[in-house]
Amino acid sequence: MSVRVGHIDVFGHLNNVAVFRLLEQSRIEYSVDVGLVRWNELGVILARVDCSFRAQGFHDDMLVCGCKAVRIGRKSFTLRQEVWRQDGTLIADADTVLVALGPDKETPAEVSPAWRRKLSDWEGVEL
């Protein structure tokens, strides 16, 4: 993704809100790629984001987002997310906790064995 004028704050660098939007897009794409949900289905809900901002981003920087599962709990799983400038500079990293939802799309549910397998298979490690 290229940093656009609308992503820049009054100080001339990438706005923190824009970073959170990048993290959100990365989580959605990861969930779809792994096969957990389609983009418009509520299968999980965001419970927490612990984000550290490491460097500034500027207009016309090219950014790359990464996302991987690092832990699966009983009703939640944690993703490690990173936003990098194309030159290799880490802009931000975050640990994000997602809670699995039941059929009513409101009540937390146990992470299904199928989801556990998909996440572990995708990451190439038993989580």
Backbone as CSV, one residue per row, in Angstrom:
resi,resn,N_x,N_y,N_z,CA_x,CA_y,CA_z,C_x,C_y,C_z
1,MET,0.826,-1.171,0.000,0.000,0.000,0.000,0.876,1.241,0.000
2,SER,0.453,2.226,-0.733,1.157,3.494,-0.767,0.502,4.467,0.212
3,VAL,1.315,5.153,1.021,0.783,6.151,1.945,0.293,7.340,1.124
4,ARG,-0.963,7.693,1.331,-1.591,8.792,0.595,-1.743,10.014,1.491
5,VAL,-2.077,11.142,0.883,-2.247,12.394,1.618,-3.250,12.227,2.752
6,GLY,-4.343,11.501,2.526,-5.365,11.308,3.546,-4.898,10.484,4.738
7,HIS,-3.755,9.818,4.619,-3.204,9.028,5.717,-2.248,9.843,6.593
8,ILE,-1.972,11.075,6.174,-0.982,11.909,6.839,-1.656,12.824,7.852
9,ASP,-1.015,13.002,9.022,-1.574,13.904,10.029,-0.933,15.295,9.909
10,VAL,-1.285,16.204,10.822,-0.799,17.585,10.748,0.708,17.694,10.932
11,PHE,1.346,16.649,11.442,2.789,16.671,11.625,3.539,16.148,10.403
12,GLY,2.790,15.736,9.378,3.408,15.304,8.130,3.802,13.843,8.085
13,HIS,3.364,13.052,9.079,3.694,11.625,9.037,2.427,10.779,9.097
14,LEU,2.601,9.500,8.865,1.494,8.554,8.828,0.712,8.615,10.140
15,ASN,-0.578,8.857,10.036,-1.448,8.969,11.201,-1.617,7.609,11.863
16,ASN,-1.666,7.585,13.189,-1.827,6.333,13.918,-3.121,5.617,13.542
17,VAL,-4.169,6.364,13.275,-5.440,5.750,12.869,-5.256,4.983,11.560
18,ALA,-4.459,5.524,10.660,-4.202,4.835,9.387,-3.486,3.512,9.628
19,VAL,-2.600,3.464,10.612,-1.905,2.219,10.954,-2.923,1.189,11.434
20,PHE,-3.870,1.606,12.279,-4.887,0.674,12.766,-5.769,0.167,11.624
21,ARG,-6.011,1.010,10.638,-6.779,0.550,9.464,-5.984,-0.479,8.671
22,LEU,-4.687,-0.277,8.548,-3.837,-1.264,7.871,-3.851,-2.590,8.619
23,LEU,-3.767,-2.528,9.938,-3.822,-3.750,10.739,-5.155,-4.461,10.552
24,GLU,-6.235,-3.685,10.505,-7.561,-4.273,10.294,-7.637,-4.986,8.946
25,GLN,-7.172,-4.317,7.893,-7.205,-4.919,6.562,-6.363,-6.189,6.521
26,SER,-5.216,-6.151,7.182,-4.342,-7.322,7.233,-5.027,-8.485,7.937
27,ARG,-5.726,-8.204,9.054,-6.451,-9.269,9.775,-7.538,-9.875,8.909
28,ILE,-8.272,-9.046,8.193,-9.353,-9.540,7.327,-8.773,-10.430,6.233
29,GLU,-7.735,-9.947,5.562,-7.135,-10.727,4.480,-6.554,-12.038,5.009
30,TYR,-5.926,-12.003,6.167,-5.379,-13.214,6.778,-6.497,-14.215,7.058
31,SER,-7.585,-13.760,7.675,-8.706,-14.656,8.012,-9.308,-15.295,6.771
32,VAL,-9.398,-14.526,5.697,-9.927,-15.059,4.441,-8.930,-16.040,3.825
33,ASP,-7.648,-15.665,3.779,-6.621,-16.528,3.187,-6.507,-17.864,3.914
34,VAL,-6.583,-17.825,5.245,-6.479,-19.051,6.041,-7.730,-19.915,5.894
35,GLY,-8.842,-19.275,5.531,-10.089,-20.013,5.356,-10.985,-19.995,6.577
36,LEU,-10.752,-19.028,7.483,-11.590,-18.951,8.680,-12.959,-18.356,8.377
37,VAL,-12.988,-17.279,7.614,-14.244,-16.573,7.313,-14.142,-15.915,5.953
38,ARG,-15.294,-15.574,5.410,-15.332,-14.680,4.264,-15.312,-13.259,4.826
39,TRP,-14.915,-12.293,4.031,-14.695,-10.941,4.534,-15.935,-10.326,5.167
40,ASN,-17.125,-10.722,4.738,-18.351,-10.089,5.236,-19.070,-10.911,6.297
41,GLU,-18.449,-11.947,6.821,-19.053,-12.765,7.874,-18.432,-12.419,9.219
42,LEU,-19.253,-12.393,10.247,-18.749,-12.210,11.601,-18.479,-13.571,12.214
43,GLY,-17.239,-13.993,12.197,-16.875,-15.246,12.833,-16.018,-14.995,14.056
44,VAL,-15.475,-13.788,14.117,-14.632,-13.369,15.232,-14.926,-11.906,15.537
45,ILE,-14.521,-11.506,16.728,-14.627,-10.099,17.097,-13.300,-9.676,17.715
46,LEU,-12.905,-8.460,17.445,-11.668,-7.922,17.987,-11.833,-7.649,19.476
47,ALA,-10.943,-8.210,20.290,-11.010,-8.007,21.734,-9.940,-7.030,22.224
48,ARG,-8.755,-7.061,21.586,-7.667,-6.214,22.065,-6.623,-6.034,20.976
49,VAL,-6.047,-4.842,20.947,-4.894,-4.563,20.097,-3.847,-3.860,20.953
50,ASP,-2.678,-4.450,21.035,-1.555,-3.851,21.749,-0.526,-3.467,20.693
51,CYS,-0.511,-2.172,20.342,0.288,-1.706,19.208,1.423,-0.802,19.674
52,SER,2.596,-1.031,19.127,3.755,-0.169,19.365,4.153,0.476,18.050
53,PHE,4.323,1.791,18.089,4.740,2.530,16.903,6.254,2.681,16.960
54,ARG,6.939,2.167,15.930,8.403,2.062,15.953,9.115,3.124,15.132
55,ALA,8.480,3.588,14.054,9.100,4.583,13.174,7.992,5.332,12.444
56,GLN,8.357,6.443,11.863,7.381,7.236,11.127,7.237,6.728,9.694
57,GLY,6.045,6.935,9.155,5.804,6.715,7.739,5.480,8.058,7.117
58,PHE,5.787,8.205,5.840,5.601,9.487,5.170,4.855,9.305,3.851
59,HIS,4.385,10.411,3.300,3.668,10.391,2.029,4.510,9.666,0.976
60,ASP,3.839,8.810,0.222,4.423,8.013,-0.867,5.298,6.845,-0.398
61,ASP,5.432,6.626,0.919,6.088,5.394,1.370,5.250,4.209,0.899
62,MET,5.919,3.138,0.549,5.231,1.887,0.256,5.294,1.027,1.502
63,LEU,4.118,0.557,1.964,4.042,-0.218,3.190,3.618,-1.645,2.906
64,VAL,4.141,-2.561,3.704,3.798,-3.971,3.607,3.330,-4.411,4.996
65,CYS,2.236,-5.153,5.041,1.693,-5.641,6.315,1.883,-7.145,6.395
66,GLY,2.221,-7.608,7.580,2.342,-9.034,7.830,1.470,-9.437,8.997
67,CYS,1.046,-10.687,8.994,0.131,-11.165,10.028,0.346,-12.666,10.187
68,LYS,0.463,-13.123,11.456,0.567,-14.559,11.681,-0.029,-14.902,13.043
69,ALA,-0.585,-16.081,13.133,-1.119,-16.570,14.401,0.050,-17.014,15.271
70,VAL,-0.001,-16.634,16.554,1.078,-17.015,17.466,0.572,-17.788,18.685
71,ARG,-0.744,-17.751,18.928,-1.295,-18.467,20.072,-2.773,-18.726,19.845
72,ILE,-3.220,-19.908,20.271,-4.646,-20.219,20.259,-5.039,-20.585,21.678
73,GLY,-6.020,-19.870,22.206,-6.566,-20.172,23.524,-7.854,-20.968,23.386
74,ARG,-8.633,-21.006,24.456,-9.887,-21.756,24.432,-10.942,-21.064,23.565
75,LYS,-11.076,-19.743,23.731,-12.091,-18.993,22.981,-11.498,-17.860,22.153
76,SER,-10.199,-17.759,22.116,-9.566,-16.662,21.383,-8.260,-17.124,20.753
77,PHE,-7.756,-16.301,19.850,-6.425,-16.526,19.306,-5.740,-15.185,19.118
78,THR,-4.425,-15.226,19.141,-3.622,-14.012,19.055,-2.867,-13.985,17.739
79,LEU,-2.914,-12.834,17.087,-2.166,-12.598,15.868,-1.052,-11.608,16.153
80,ARG,0.097,-11.867,15.577,1.208,-10.911,15.603,1.168,-10.197,14.264
81,GLN,1.062,-8.871,14.305,0.949,-8.088,13.074,2.079,-7.073,13.009
82,GLU,2.535,-6.807,11.794,3.606,-5.842,11.589,3.322,-5.014,10.341
83,VAL,3.752,-3.761,10.393,3.684,-2.862,9.240,5.105,-2.392,8.970
84,TRP,5.574,-2.653,7.753,6.939,-2.339,7.343,6.938,-1.352,6.181
85,ARG,7.934,-0.475,6.168,8.198,0.296,4.949,8.932,-0.632,4.005
86,GLN,8.797,-0.364,2.724,9.419,-1.230,1.725,10.943,-1.272,1.874
87,ASP,11.516,-0.258,2.515,12.975,-0.252,2.711,13.419,-1.123,3.885
88,GLY,12.442,-1.807,4.545,12.767,-2.702,5.642,12.607,-2.104,7.030
89,THR,12.187,-0.855,7.114,11.976,-0.207,8.402,10.641,-0.639,9.006
90,LEU,10.683,-1.113,10.240,9.464,-1.486,10.938,8.752,-0.221,11.411
91,ILE,7.513,-0.028,10.950,6.709,1.140,11.320,5.945,0.864,12.618
92,ALA,5.320,-0.302,12.703,4.520,-0.647,13.881,4.401,-2.157,13.988
93,ASP,4.233,-2.623,15.232,3.910,-4.029,15.445,2.811,-4.110,16.496
94,ALA,2.032,-5.170,16.414,0.879,-5.298,17.302,0.595,-6.754,17.606
95,ASP,0.141,-6.993,18.827,-0.439,-8.275,19.198,-1.938,-8.045,19.300
96,THR,-2.681,-8.814,18.532,-4.120,-8.626,18.394,-4.838,-9.886,18.847
97,VAL,-5.802,-9.734,19.730,-6.575,-10.873,20.228,-7.961,-10.844,19.582
98,LEU,-8.317,-11.968,18.954,-9.629,-12.133,18.340,-10.380,-13.228,19.086
99,VAL,-11.661,-12.988,19.352,-12.500,-13.941,20.058,-13.444,-14.597,19.063
100,ALA,-13.507,-15.925,19.106,-14.423,-16.679,18.242,-15.861,-16.447,18.715
101,LEU,-16.778,-16.365,17.755,-18.191,-16.165,18.068,-19.000,-17.395,17.716
102,GLY,-20.055,-17.614,18.494,-20.974,-18.716,18.232,-21.920,-18.397,17.092
103,PRO,-22.867,-19.306,16.825,-23.796,-19.145,15.705,-24.645,-17.873,15.791
104,ASP,-24.881,-17.367,17.008,-25.679,-16.145,17.148,-24.875,-14.894,16.814
105,LYS,-23.591,-15.043,16.546,-22.670,-13.957,16.187,-22.491,-12.933,17.306
106,GLU,-22.837,-13.323,18.538,-22.687,-12.419,19.680,-21.984,-13.078,20.856
107,THR,-22.210,-14.347,21.073,-21.685,-15.056,22.235,-20.319,-15.660,21.915
108,PRO,-19.326,-15.419,22.781,-18.033,-16.075,22.569,-18.197,-17.601,22.571
109,ALA,-17.421,-18.241,21.721,-17.479,-19.701,21.581,-16.055,-20.240,21.571
110,GLU,-15.927,-21.528,21.812,-14.608,-22.148,21.743,-14.088,-22.110,20.310
111,VAL,-12.793,-21.919,20.189,-12.158,-21.993,18.875,-12.314,-23.432,18.403
112,SER,-12.929,-23.608,17.264,-13.240,-24.954,16.791,-11.978,-25.728,16.418
113,PRO,-12.064,-27.056,16.489,-10.922,-27.873,16.048,-10.544,-27.572,14.591
114,ALA,-11.540,-27.290,13.755,-11.249,-26.976,12.349,-10.426,-25.689,12.242
115,TRP,-10.788,-24.668,13.009,-10.021,-23.423,12.997,-8.614,-23.648,13.543
116,ARG,-8.506,-24.431,14.615,-7.185,-24.728,15.170,-6.292,-25.371,14.110
117,ARG,-6.846,-26.333,13.388,-6.089,-27.038,12.345,-5.712,-26.073,11.220
118,LYS,-6.677,-25.250,10.777,-6.386,-24.305,9.686,-5.274,-23.333,10.078
119,LEU,-5.350,-22.781,11.283,-4.328,-21.840,11.738,-2.963,-22.522,11.856
120,SER,-2.944,-23.712,12.466,-1.675,-24.440,12.617,-1.105,-24.845,11.270
121,ASP,-1.952,-25.342,10.377,-1.479,-25.733,9.048,-0.914,-24.526,8.290
122,TRP,-1.612,-23.407,8.366,-1.190,-22.200,7.652,0.175,-21.730,8.160
123,GLU,0.355,-21.776,9.482,1.589,-21.294,10.082,2.702,-22.350,10.049
124,GLY,2.345,-23.595,9.812,3.336,-24.651,9.744,3.867,-25.091,11.103
125,VAL,3.123,-24.747,12.166,3.485,-25.167,13.534,2.211,-25.486,14.296
126,GLU,2.342,-26.334,15.296,1.198,-26.631,16.145,1.021,-25.488,17.129
127,LEU,-0.149,-24.865,17.085,-0.400,-23.726,17.989,-1.238,-24.156,19.180
